[in-house]
C-alpha cells in the first residue's frame, strides 16, 4: 500500500491525537520523529513545514498541514467512512464544528499557557498566571462534562472530538510537572468514563505502545516512557 501521509511527531505531544485519528481512519502513514531534546522543531527544515514550530505537521498529497484542529477536520472529511466526524450535510455538523474549535482554540490553547507560563508572563507573575489559567481551564472541562453528558453520540469514539478531549484530560492530570494538584479527573465523571472506554480501542492501544504511554493513558496516565524521542 502506498503511504499517503507522513506524521511529524514527538511522543505524547499533540501529534498523539493525530496518530490515533489516522489509525482509526485506517490510513497508511509513517512517522518522522521531531526530536525535542535538540529542539528540532526550531530548525529550518521543520519550520518550512510548520512556520509556528509547533508539533504536529501532517504531510499529505495536498501539502503539509499544521494546527491540530485543522488536521483533524481535514482527516474527518478525507475519510468519511471512518466516523471521525459527521458529514458536512449532517444535522450534527454544527455542533461538531463548534466543539472541535472550542477544544482547539480554548481548552488546548489555555493548557499550553498553563504548561509554558514562562512564554506568557514574567517570572514574578507565574503564580498568579497559574491560578487564573487553571481556574479558566476547569470551567472549560465543566462545560465539556455537560456537553458529553447531553450529547453522548457526538462524543462517541472514534470521533476526533473524543480523541482530542481524552488527550487533553491526560495532560491535565500530568502537567505542569510538580504542580498537578489543580486538576482531579474524578471531578468530571462523564469525561473519565469516556477516557476509560476510549483507551480500550485498538487505535489508542497501538498509539500508547508506540509512544510509551502505558495501559491506561487516559484514565490513569503516567508520564511517557517512549522508545524514541522525548515528550518535552
DAFEN-V243029 format. One record per residue. N is the residue number from 0. SS is DSSP state (~ for helix, > for strand, _ for the rest). Layout:
n=N ss=SS
n=N ss=SS
//
This chain:
n=0 ss=_
n=1 ss=_
n=2 ss=_
n=3 ss=_
n=4 ss=>
n=5 ss=>
n=6 ss=>
n=7 ss=>
n=8 ss=>
n=9 ss=_
n=10 ss=_
n=11 ss=_
n=12 ss=_
n=13 ss=_
n=14 ss=~
n=15 ss=~
n=16 ss=~
n=17 ss=~
n=18 ss=~
n=19 ss=~
n=20 ss=~
n=21 ss=~
n=22 ss=~
n=23 ss=~
n=24 ss=~
n=25 ss=_
n=26 ss=_
n=27 ss=_
n=28 ss=>
n=29 ss=>
n=30 ss=>
n=31 ss=>
n=32 ss=>
n=33 ss=_
n=34 ss=_
n=35 ss=~
n=36 ss=~
n=37 ss=~
n=38 ss=_
n=39 ss=~
n=40 ss=~
n=41 ss=~
n=42 ss=_
n=43 ss=~
n=44 ss=~
n=45 ss=~
n=46 ss=~
n=47 ss=_
n=48 ss=_
n=49 ss=_
n=50 ss=_
n=51 ss=_
n=52 ss=_
n=53 ss=_
n=54 ss=_
n=55 ss=_
n=56 ss=>
n=57 ss=>
n=58 ss=>
n=59 ss=>
n=60 ss=_
n=61 ss=_
n=62 ss=>
n=63 ss=>
n=64 ss=>
n=65 ss=>
n=66 ss=_
n=67 ss=~
n=68 ss=~
n=69 ss=~
n=70 ss=~
n=71 ss=~
n=72 ss=~
n=73 ss=~
n=74 ss=~
n=75 ss=~
n=76 ss=~
n=77 ss=~
n=78 ss=_
n=79 ss=~
n=80 ss=~
n=81 ss=~
n=82 ss=_
n=83 ss=_
n=84 ss=_
n=85 ss=_
n=86 ss=_
n=87 ss=_
n=88 ss=_
n=89 ss=_
n=90 ss=_
n=91 ss=_
n=92 ss=~
n=93 ss=~
n=94 ss=~
n=95 ss=~
n=96 ss=~
n=97 ss=~
n=98 ss=~
n=99 ss=~
n=100 ss=~
n=101 ss=~
n=102 ss=~
n=103 ss=~
n=104 ss=~
n=105 ss=~
n=106 ss=~
n=107 ss=~
n=108 ss=~
n=109 ss=~
n=110 ss=~
n=111 ss=~
n=112 ss=~
n=113 ss=~
n=114 ss=~
n=115 ss=_
n=116 ss=~
n=117 ss=~
n=118 ss=~
n=119 ss=_
n=120 ss=_
n=121 ss=_
n=122 ss=~
n=123 ss=~
n=124 ss=~
n=125 ss=~
n=126 ss=~
n=127 ss=~
n=128 ss=~
n=129 ss=~
n=130 ss=~
n=131 ss=~
n=132 ss=~
n=133 ss=~
n=134 ss=~
n=135 ss=~
n=136 ss=~
n=137 ss=~
n=138 ss=~
n=139 ss=~
n=140 ss=~
n=141 ss=~
n=142 ss=~
n=143 ss=~
n=144 ss=~
n=145 ss=~
n=146 ss=~
n=147 ss=~
n=148 ss=~
n=149 ss=~
n=150 ss=_
n=151 ss=_
n=152 ss=_
n=153 ss=_
n=154 ss=_
n=155 ss=_
n=156 ss=_
n=157 ss=_
n=158 ss=_
n=159 ss=~
n=160 ss=~
n=161 ss=~
n=162 ss=~
n=163 ss=~
n=164 ss=~
n=165 ss=~
n=166 ss=~
n=167 ss=~
n=168 ss=~
n=169 ss=~
n=170 ss=~
n=171 ss=~
n=172 ss=~
n=173 ss=~
n=174 ss=_
n=175 ss=_
n=176 ss=_
n=177 ss=_
n=178 ss=_
n=179 ss=_
n=180 ss=_
n=181 ss=_
n=182 ss=_
n=183 ss=_
n=184 ss=~
n=185 ss=~
n=186 ss=~
n=187 ss=_
n=188 ss=~
n=189 ss=~
n=190 ss=~
n=191 ss=~
n=192 ss=~
n=193 ss=~
n=194 ss=~
n=195 ss=~
n=196 ss=~
n=197 ss=~
n=198 ss=_
n=199 ss=_
n=200 ss=_
n=201 ss=~
n=202 ss=~
n=203 ss=~
n=204 ss=~
n=205 ss=~
n=206 ss=~
n=207 ss=~
n=208 ss=~
n=209 ss=~
n=210 ss=~
n=211 ss=_
n=212 ss=_
n=213 ss=_
n=214 ss=_
n=215 ss=_
n=216 ss=_
n=217 ss=_
n=218 ss=_
n=219 ss=_
n=220 ss=_
n=221 ss=_
n=222 ss=_
n=223 ss=_
n=224 ss=_
n=225 ss=_
n=226 ss=_
n=227 ss=_
n=228 ss=_
n=229 ss=_
n=230 ss=_
n=231 ss=_
//
